[in-house]
Amino acid sequence: MGSFITCFSQGEAKKKGRSPKRQKGTVRHLGLELLGIIKKVSPALIEICVSMAVLCPSFEVAANALRGFGVEMNQNLLQNLTQRFANLAMSVRVDCFADEVWQKPGIKILICVDGGRFRERRAKRGKRKKGQKRQGFHSDWVEPRLLTISQFDENGKKIKSISPVIDGSCGSMDEFFELLKQHLLQINLDETAQIIFSADGGKGIWPRIDKLISELGLTNAKRILDYTHAKQNISVVTEIISNTLKLSEKKTGKLSCQVKELLWNGNINGIADLVREKLLGKRKTLKAAMKKLNDYFGDHSKFQYKIFRNNGLPTGSGTVESAIRRVINLRIKGSGMFWKRENAEKIIFLRSLVLTGKLKNACRKALYVVRKMFNNNILEDLPMVA
């Protein structure tokens, strides 16, 4: 097992300017390498170790679970193996999710984006205080962003038999949308029947979606703001009216139903007229309510939910909301967990592979990278063996 870690380290040594150490007197078995067994480690062992590492709540729990399968490995070695496999797989990141189902003509795809939360571990700078054993670290909340690409049927429902593409980034918003762009370039976009982008009203999301649509030339793409988030934000307007007029609970409920019905029909102008009617003479609260409407509901084309439903299109981004819970919240948002950004992104990437059933494909891609690392002229031209 230690030799497997060494083989991963060669790429990093070269990057730092050190030439990799040559092993003298070693014999390579061509047959084993063709089967994917390199440096005493098989793809099957990689799969089980990585799966346990990302599915269990911690590396310590994963190491204990592996012992039940007869794999003796301590926590540090498992963490090291997982991170180094992630480095290899992320060098062919988009290819790991490749599947023929995305090349078929006439497919309908739903692209959703959203953000999660985790605590970042960032070392404190400066001189350590007298009597303090450790310098300590900052633990601010950061927002990793997640994308899901799934296919839906004529009723706007997700096709569960087709595994979605799930991936995420802990970098900047621009880096995240570049990752999304690379995933979309692997899809047969020219022959798709429907392309839907769905998200909440988060700051900076929709301008970048518009830019991405323009760059890829997606003239048939539609944009839908998630209906649940729209209802939550329109309720702020309802609350302003209710508090200002001191409405009873019954009247507030009736007003809320009226506003939500207008929202479902995409009649944002009707909501604005209702607000002006109710808050006539209340200049301050009217200004606050209209500001909310203009800021969040300015582009009326994203709120035509009744038309979307009648045309068999989805009206929400529930797929990415579910993915955030399964990929991020259940693994890296735990109590007392602090992460470096690069390590958190590796776990998000690997956990996405495991939950979508793409880990085996990623192992094949990573194995090809390892073979090239050993740089054998004969092996380079031979086909991969599953």
Residue, then its C-alpha position, 0 to 999 in steps of 0.5 A: m500500500g505504501s508503494f501505491i502512495t509513492c507512485f502518486s507522489q511522483g507527479e508532485a515531486k516533478k511539479k516541485g522540481r525534484s526528479p522522481k526516484r528510480q527504483k532499482g532491481t524492480v520487476r514490472h509484471l506486464g499482465l498485472e498492469l494490463l489488469g489494472i494492478i499497479k504497485k500492488v493496488s487494484p482498482a477494486l481496492i481503490e474503489i472500496c477505500v475511496s467509497m468508504a472515505v467519502l460515504c462515512p462521516s469521517f476518515e476515522v470511521a471509514a478506516n474502522a469500517l474497512r477493517g470489517f472488509g479485511v482491509e487494514m489501513n489507518q486513518n492517515l493512510l486512508q486520507n492520503l490515498t483518497q486525496r492522491f486519487a482525487n488529484l489523479a481523477m480531477s486531472v480528467r475531471v469532466d471525462c469521469f462523468a462521460d456517458e453515452v446518454w448525454q450524446k443522444p438526440g432529442i434529450k431534455i436537460l435541466i441544469c441547476v446551480d446552488g450553494g452550500r456551506f462549510r467552515e474553512r480552516r485558515a491558519k492565523r498569521g503573525k507571532r504566536k502569543k506567549g504561552q500559547k502552544r498553537q497559533g490557531f486558525h480562522s473558521d469562517w463560513v464559506e459557500p461551495r457551489l454545486l451543479t446538477i445536470s439531469q434529464f427530464d420527461e415530457n411531464g417535467k419530471k426527473i428521469k430517475s433511471i438516468s444518473p445525473v451529473i453532480d459536481g462542485s467548486c469551492g473557488s470563485m463564482d467564475e471558476f464554478f461557471e467555467l467548470l459548468k461550461q466544461h461539463l456542458l461541452q461534453i453534452n450533445l447540446d446541438e440536438t437537445a429538445q429542451i435546455i432549462f437553467s434553474a436556480d434561486g435569485g442568488k447574487g451573481i448567478w443569473p448574469r453568469i447564466d446569461k453569459l454562459i448561454s451566449e457563449l455556448g450559443l444556446t438559442n433554445a435555452k430557457r431560464i426558470l427561477d425556482y418556484t419555492h424560492a420565489k414564494q419565499n421572497i414574495s412572502v416578504v412583500t405580503e408580510i410588509i403589507s400585513n404588518t403595515l395594515k395590521l391585518s388579522e391572521k385570516k386576512t393575511g392568509k387570504l392576501s397571501c393566497q391572492v399574491k401566490e396565485l398571481l405569482w403562479n400565473g407570472n403576473i408580476n405587474g398584477i402583484a405590483d398593482l396590488v401592492r400600490e393599492k394596499l399601501l396607498g399613502k404609506r410611502k415608506t413601506l410602499k418603497a420597501a415593497m416595490k424595491k423587493l419586487n424590482d430587485y428579485f422579480g425584475d425579469h418577468s420571463k423567469f416566473q411564468y410557472k403556469i406556462f412552464r408547467n403546461n409545456g411540460l417543463p420543471t418549475g424548480s431546482g429541487t435536484v440541486e437542493s437535494a444534492i447539496r444535502r447529500v453531497i455537502n451537508l452530510r459529509i463536510k458540514g458536520s459539527g466541529m469540521f473545518w476544511k481547507r478549500e482544496n480538500a473540501e472540493k476533493i471530497i465534494f468531487l469524489r462523493s459526487l462520483v460515488l453517489t452517481g455511480k461514476l466512481k468505477n469510470a473515474c478509476r479507469k480514467a485515473l488508471y490511464v493517468v497512472r500508466k502514462m506516469f510510468n511512461n511505457n511505450i508499449l502500454e500507452d497504445l494498448p486499450m484499457v481493460a475494465 
